[in-house]
């Protein structure tokens, strides 16, 4: 491989990493801006009772591109709370929301004009207080932007559950039907990218599908589910394979 080719590959990998990291970094300017946003503003992404999650779009002052944030308002809110800041030149796409007691779980795609890789983050936020916890679920596959530290787990269909201690379980599927059961551990402190959930660990892969995603459950020790015939299965949540490294690991075997 020539030096020029090596430099080009390195540049693409660096760009992919920077786009991925920027997708969830909670930028201080965005935090300041959302304090001047009304709870009735933006485009509604989820609304149930007094709970409203919505996307507010503005123009990035440096690039002139879109700058979108996912915000939350609940009963009695006067100031929206930040869930995800897409960063400059990024648009947000809602994939799934699930209201679980006093928490709102979500899966959001973050599309950037800087890359054909569109990361998907999953996470949850307490309805009454606290910072949103997010972690990387996957990204669109592009061999030019493949980075070993990026999980590429499927996200065509996503079901989410949150344990009492903040760990998160996910069943996700490809369009072809392959399903992956994964778990994201809660961090004590945010990583350098701003994540408060770890990279997902794959607990089980069903290449031909057949899992009842709505049956997903997680507690302090175990993730459980059933197949579409009602046969139960489970895994200790602290086990599994990190969705990083080889392509097979990054995709969970799908």
Secondary structure as a PSIPRED ss2 file (coil, helix, strand):
# PSIPRED VFORMAT (PSIPRED V4.0)

   1 X C   1.000  0.000  0.000
   2 X C   1.000  0.000  0.000
   3 X H   0.000  1.000  0.000
   4 X H   0.000  1.000  0.000
   5 X H   0.000  1.000  0.000
   6 X H   0.000  1.000  0.000
   7 X H   0.000  1.000  0.000
   8 X H   0.000  1.000  0.000
   9 X H   0.000  1.000  0.000
  10 X H   0.000  1.000  0.000
  11 X H   0.000  1.000  0.000
  12 X H   0.000  1.000  0.000
  13 X H   0.000  1.000  0.000
  14 X H   0.000  1.000  0.000
  15 X H   0.000  1.000  0.000
  16 X H   0.000  1.000  0.000
  17 X H   0.000  1.000  0.000
  18 X H   0.000  1.000  0.000
  19 X H   0.000  1.000  0.000
  20 X H   0.000  1.000  0.000
  21 X H   0.000  1.000  0.000
  22 X H   0.000  1.000  0.000
  23 X C   1.000  0.000  0.000
  24 X C   1.000  0.000  0.000
  25 X C   1.000  0.000  0.000
  26 X C   1.000  0.000  0.000
  27 X C   1.000  0.000  0.000
  28 X H   0.000  1.000  0.000
  29 X H   0.000  1.000  0.000
  30 X H   0.000  1.000  0.000
  31 X H   0.000  1.000  0.000
  32 X H   0.000  1.000  0.000
  33 X H   0.000  1.000  0.000
  34 X H   0.000  1.000  0.000
  35 X C   1.000  0.000  0.000
  36 X C   1.000  0.000  0.000
  37 X C   1.000  0.000  0.000
  38 X C   1.000  0.000  0.000
  39 X C   1.000  0.000  0.000
  40 X C   1.000  0.000  0.000
  41 X C   1.000  0.000  0.000
  42 X C   1.000  0.000  0.000
  43 X E   0.000  0.000  1.000
  44 X E   0.000  0.000  1.000
  45 X E   0.000  0.000  1.000
  46 X E   0.000  0.000  1.000
  47 X E   0.000  0.000  1.000
  48 X E   0.000  0.000  1.000
  49 X C   1.000  0.000  0.000
  50 X C   1.000  0.000  0.000
  51 X E   0.000  0.000  1.000
  52 X E   0.000  0.000  1.000
  53 X E   0.000  0.000  1.000
  54 X E   0.000  0.000  1.000
  55 X E   0.000  0.000  1.000
  56 X E   0.000  0.000  1.000
  57 X E   0.000  0.000  1.000
  58 X E   0.000  0.000  1.000
  59 X E   0.000  0.000  1.000
  60 X C   1.000  0.000  0.000
  61 X C   1.000  0.000  0.000
  62 X C   1.000  0.000  0.000
  63 X C   1.000  0.000  0.000
  64 X C   1.000  0.000  0.000
  65 X C   1.000  0.000  0.000
  66 X E   0.000  0.000  1.000
  67 X E   0.000  0.000  1.000
  68 X E   0.000  0.000  1.000
  69 X E   0.000  0.000  1.000
  70 X E   0.000  0.000  1.000
  71 X E   0.000  0.000  1.000
  72 X E   0.000  0.000  1.000
  73 X E   0.000  0.000  1.000
  74 X C   1.000  0.000  0.000
  75 X C   1.000  0.000  0.000
  76 X C   1.000  0.000  0.000
  77 X C   1.000  0.000  0.000
  78 X C   1.000  0.000  0.000
  79 X C   1.000  0.000  0.000
  80 X C   1.000  0.000  0.000
  81 X E   0.000  0.000  1.000
  82 X E   0.000  0.000  1.000
  83 X E   0.000  0.000  1.000
  84 X E   0.000  0.000  1.000
  85 X E   0.000  0.000  1.000
  86 X E   0.000  0.000  1.000
  87 X E   0.000  0.000  1.000
  88 X E   0.000  0.000  1.000
  89 X C   1.000  0.000  0.000
  90 X E   0.000  0.000  1.000
  91 X E   0.000  0.000  1.000
  92 X E   0.000  0.000  1.000
  93 X E   0.000  0.000  1.000
  94 X E   0.000  0.000  1.000
  95 X E   0.000  0.000  1.000
  96 X E   0.000  0.000  1.000
  97 X E   0.000  0.000  1.000
  98 X E   0.000  0.000  1.000
  99 X E   0.000  0.000  1.000
 100 X E   0.000  0.000  1.000
 101 X C   1.000  0.000  0.000
 102 X C   1.000  0.000  0.000
 103 X E   0.000  0.000  1.000
 104 X E   0.000  0.000  1.000
 105 X E   0.000  0.000  1.000
 106 X E   0.000  0.000  1.000
 107 X E   0.000  0.000  1.000
 108 X E   0.000  0.000  1.000
 109 X E   0.000  0.000  1.000
 110 X E   0.000  0.000  1.000
 111 X E   0.000  0.000  1.000
 112 X E   0.000  0.000  1.000
 113 X C   1.000  0.000  0.000
 114 X C   1.000  0.000  0.000
 115 X C   1.000  0.000  0.000
 116 X C   1.000  0.000  0.000
 117 X C   1.000  0.000  0.000
 118 X C   1.000  0.000  0.000
 119 X E   0.000  0.000  1.000
 120 X E   0.000  0.000  1.000
 121 X E   0.000  0.000  1.000
 122 X E   0.000  0.000  1.000
 123 X E   0.000  0.000  1.000
 124 X E   0.000  0.000  1.000
 125 X E   0.000  0.000  1.000
 126 X E   0.000  0.000  1.000
 127 X C   1.000  0.000  0.000
 128 X C   1.000  0.000  0.000
 129 X C   1.000  0.000  0.000
 130 X C   1.000  0.000  0.000
 131 X C   1.000  0.000  0.000
 132 X C   1.000  0.000  0.000
 133 X E   0.000  0.000  1.000
 134 X E   0.000  0.000  1.000
 135 X E   0.000  0.000  1.000
 136 X E   0.000  0.000  1.000
 137 X E   0.000  0.000  1.000
 138 X E   0.000  0.000  1.000
 139 X C   1.000  0.000  0.000
 140 X C   1.000  0.000  0.000
 141 X C   1.000  0.000  0.000
 142 X C   1.000  0.000  0.000
 143 X H   0.000  1.000  0.000
 144 X H   0.000  1.000  0.000
 145 X H   0.000  1.000  0.000
 146 X C   1.000  0.000  0.000
 147 X C   1.000  0.000  0.000
 148 X C   1.000  0.000  0.000
 149 X C   1.000  0.000  0.000
 150 X C   1.000  0.000  0.000
 151 X C   1.000  0.000  0.000
 152 X C   1.000  0.000  0.000
 153 X C   1.000  0.000  0.000
 154 X C   1.000  0.000  0.000
 155 X C   1.000  0.000  0.000
 156 X C   1.000  0.000  0.000
 157 X E   0.000  0.000  1.000
 158 X E   0.000  0.000  1.000
 159 X E   0.000  0.000  1.000
 160 X E   0.000  0.000  1.000
 161 X E   0.000  0.000  1.000
 162 X E   0.000  0.000  1.000
 163 X C   1.000  0.000  0.000
 164 X C   1.000  0.000  0.000
 165 X C   1.000  0.000  0.000
 166 X C   1.000  0.000  0.000
 167 X C   1.000  0.000  0.000
 168 X E   0.000  0.000  1.000
 169 X E   0.000  0.000  1.000
 170 X E   0.000  0.000  1.000
 171 X E   0.000  0.000  1.000
 172 X E   0.000  0.000  1.000
 173 X E   0.000  0.000  1.000
 174 X C   1.000  0.000  0.000
 175 X C   1.000  0.000  0.000
 176 X C   1.000  0.000  0.000
 177 X C   1.000  0.000  0.000
 178 X C   1.000  0.000  0.000
 179 X E   0.000  0.000  1.000
 180 X E   0.000  0.000  1.000
 181 X E   0.000  0.000  1.000
 182 X E   0.000  0.000  1.000
 183 X E   0.000  0.000  1.000
 184 X E   0.000  0.000  1.000
 185 X C   1.000  0.000  0.000
 186 X E   0.000  0.000  1.000
 187 X C   1.000  0.000  0.000
 188 X C   1.000  0.000  0.000
 189 X C   1.000  0.000  0.000
 190 X C   1.000  0.000  0.000
 191 X C   1.000  0.000  0.000
 192 X C   1.000  0.000  0.000
 193 X C   1.000  0.000  0.000
 194 X C   1.000  0.000  0.000
 195 X C   1.000  0.000  0.000
 196 X C   1.000  0.000  0.000
 197 X E   0.000  0.000  1.000
 198 X C   1.000  0.000  0.000
 199 X C   1.000  0.000  0.000
 200 X C   1.000  0.000  0.000
 201 X E   0.000  0.000  1.000
 202 X E   0.000  0.000  1.000
 203 X E   0.000  0.000  1.000
 204 X E   0.000  0.000  1.000
 205 X E   0.000  0.000  1.000
 206 X E   0.000  0.000  1.000
 207 X C   1.000  0.000  0.000
 208 X C   1.000  0.000  0.000
 209 X C   1.000  0.000  0.000
 210 X C   1.000  0.000  0.000
 211 X E   0.000  0.000  1.000
 212 X E   0.000  0.000  1.000
 213 X E   0.000  0.000  1.000
 214 X E   0.000  0.000  1.000
 215 X E   0.000  0.000  1.000
 216 X E   0.000  0.000  1.000
 217 X E   0.000  0.000  1.000
 218 X E   0.000  0.000  1.000
 219 X C   1.000  0.000  0.000
 220 X C   1.000  0.000  0.000
 221 X C   1.000  0.000  0.000
 222 X E   0.000  0.000  1.000
 223 X E   0.000  0.000  1.000
 224 X E   0.000  0.000  1.000
 225 X E   0.000  0.000  1.000
 226 X E   0.000  0.000  1.000
 227 X E   0.000  0.000  1.000
 228 X C   1.000  0.000  0.000
 229 X C   1.000  0.000  0.000
 230 X C   1.000  0.000  0.000
 231 X C   1.000  0.000  0.000
 232 X E   0.000  0.000  1.000
 233 X E   0.000  0.000  1.000
 234 X E   0.000  0.000  1.000
 235 X E   0.000  0.000  1.000
 236 X E   0.000  0.000  1.000
 237 X C   1.000  0.000  0.000
 238 X C   1.000  0.000  0.000
 239 X C   1.000  0.000  0.000
 240 X C   1.000  0.000  0.000
 241 X E   0.000  0.000  1.000
 242 X E   0.000  0.000  1.000
 243 X C   1.000  0.000  0.000
 244 X C   1.000  0.000  0.000
 245 X C   1.000  0.000  0.000
 246 X C   1.000  0.000  0.000
 247 X H   0.000  1.000  0.000
 248 X H   0.000  1.000  0.000
 249 X H   0.000  1.000  0.000
 250 X H   0.000  1.000  0.000
 251 X C   1.000  0.000  0.000
 252 X C   1.000  0.000  0.000
 253 X C   1.000  0.000  0.000
 254 X C   1.000  0.000  0.000
